[in-house]
Amino acid sequence: MKRGAFVGRRTRLARVSQKVRQERAEFEKVYRQVDERSGGRCEVGWRLVTTSWRCPAPAREHHHLRKPRRSPANHVPALVIHLCRRHHDQCSASYRVGRLLIAPLGDGSFTYAVVQKAGKWAP
């Protein structure tokens, strides 16, 4: 190769890939179903023996419980939850601070636990 020759790409990449554009309608359909289920409120809640509590904050983020998010098997309403900003941030918080772990039950309901420990691999 000649010295100083341009090796890079001459055309810009698309802001949104063709694959994403083609699947957008299906993704929006799932998000609409999740929005209907949540009623516009955060879906985090706890059920005790005699009482139940649900977060009163408005939901802002769709959180996918299984990765990769774009996989058709993982993008179903039972694996997507509608969360407020605080709970969505808590899902990716460090274990030292306290991470919110959400597990799907398969029928559109979920279990929640806040886990605190020294690190991800600590017992």
C-alpha positions as MATLAB code, in Angstrom:
seq = 'MKRGAFVGRRTRLARVSQKVRQERAEFEKVYRQVDERSGGRCEVGWRLVTTSWRCPAPAREHHHLRKPRRSPANHVPALVIHLCRRHHDQCSASYRVGRLLIAPLGDGSFTYAVVQKAGKWAP';
ca = [
       0.000    0.000    0.000;
       1.167    3.450   -0.821;
       2.344    5.509    2.125;
      -0.185    8.115    3.289;
      -3.120    6.471    1.497;
      -6.560    6.957    3.062;
      -7.831    3.708    4.555;
     -10.992    4.962    6.288;
     -14.615    5.089    5.299;
     -15.698    7.805    2.868;
     -19.456    7.638    3.511;
     -21.095    8.370    6.833;
     -22.835    5.655    8.801;
     -26.600    5.907    9.107;
     -27.841    7.337   12.425;
     -30.338    4.481   12.680;
     -29.537    1.146   11.083;
     -31.812   -0.438    8.517;
     -32.385   -3.400   10.861;
     -33.614   -1.094   13.625;
     -35.886    0.795   11.221;
     -37.459   -2.442    9.987;
     -38.153   -3.709   13.521;
     -39.334   -0.361   14.930;
     -43.059   -1.106   14.483;
     -42.777   -4.394   16.379;
     -40.816   -2.735   19.186;
     -43.352    0.087   19.485;
     -46.145   -2.491   19.693;
     -44.463   -4.188   22.664;
     -43.800   -0.828   24.345;
     -47.475    0.131   23.937;
     -48.528   -3.120   25.624;
     -46.122   -2.439   28.508;
     -47.446    1.142   28.804;
     -51.032   -0.134   29.000;
     -50.067   -2.648   31.694;
     -48.285   -0.012   33.786;
     -50.915    2.695   33.396;
     -48.150    5.297   33.107;
     -46.815    4.599   36.614;
     -43.625    2.897   37.734;
     -44.246   -0.837   38.105;
     -41.970   -1.383   41.107;
     -43.956   -2.472   44.118;
     -43.849   -4.677   47.155;
     -46.579   -6.916   48.464;
     -46.558   -7.693   52.164;
     -48.872  -10.076   53.967;
     -51.689   -7.567   54.463;
     -50.746   -4.565   52.327;
     -49.225   -3.748   48.979;
     -47.315   -0.697   47.819;
     -46.563    0.598   44.333;
     -44.243    3.437   43.383;
     -46.347    6.577   42.717;
     -43.817    8.165   40.323;
     -44.565    8.427   36.597;
     -42.780    5.828   34.485;
     -40.115    7.201   32.133;
     -37.930    4.260   31.010;
     -38.544    0.817   29.550;
     -36.138   -1.607   31.222;
     -35.316   -4.902   29.507;
     -34.694   -7.764   31.908;
     -32.914  -10.027   29.414;
     -30.103   -9.155   27.031;
     -29.608   -8.729   24.101;
     -32.521   -6.312   23.948;
     -32.991   -6.533   20.171;
     -33.428  -10.292   20.172;
     -37.031  -11.218   19.268;
     -37.081  -13.823   22.064;
     -36.151  -11.183   24.656;
     -38.379   -8.363   23.436;
     -41.730   -9.502   24.784;
     -43.974   -7.642   27.259;
     -43.292  -10.208   29.998;
     -39.560   -9.286   29.936;
     -39.913   -5.478   29.701;
     -40.852   -3.330   32.701;
     -41.813    0.350   32.840;
     -39.780    2.210   35.502;
     -39.392    5.692   36.909;
     -35.986    7.318   36.550;
     -34.976    6.569   40.164;
     -35.669    2.842   39.937;
     -34.108    2.588   36.471;
     -30.905    4.163   37.809;
     -31.026    1.812   40.792;
     -31.027   -1.191   38.400;
     -27.507   -0.254   37.272;
     -26.219    1.046   40.626;
     -23.229   -0.558   42.303;
     -23.824   -3.385   44.747;
     -22.107   -1.339   47.429;
     -24.835    1.324   47.182;
     -27.666   -1.171   46.613;
     -28.761   -2.579   43.269;
     -32.388   -3.222   42.383;
     -32.767   -6.726   40.980;
     -35.981   -7.492   39.098;
     -37.017  -11.002   38.130;
     -39.968  -11.709   35.808;
     -42.573  -14.231   36.917;
     -43.679  -14.766   33.306;
     -47.219  -13.435   33.523;
     -46.447   -9.721   33.436;
     -45.657   -9.528   37.139;
     -42.228   -9.236   38.726;
     -40.344   -9.769   41.967;
     -38.030   -7.093   43.350;
     -35.059   -7.112   45.706;
     -32.488   -4.500   46.640;
     -29.143   -6.265   47.065;
     -26.229   -4.747   48.969;
     -22.840   -6.385   49.220;
     -19.154   -5.550   48.866;
     -19.066   -6.282   45.121;
     -20.685   -8.185   42.268;
     -18.780  -11.415   42.985;
     -18.843  -11.182   46.788;
     -21.074  -13.683   48.603;
];
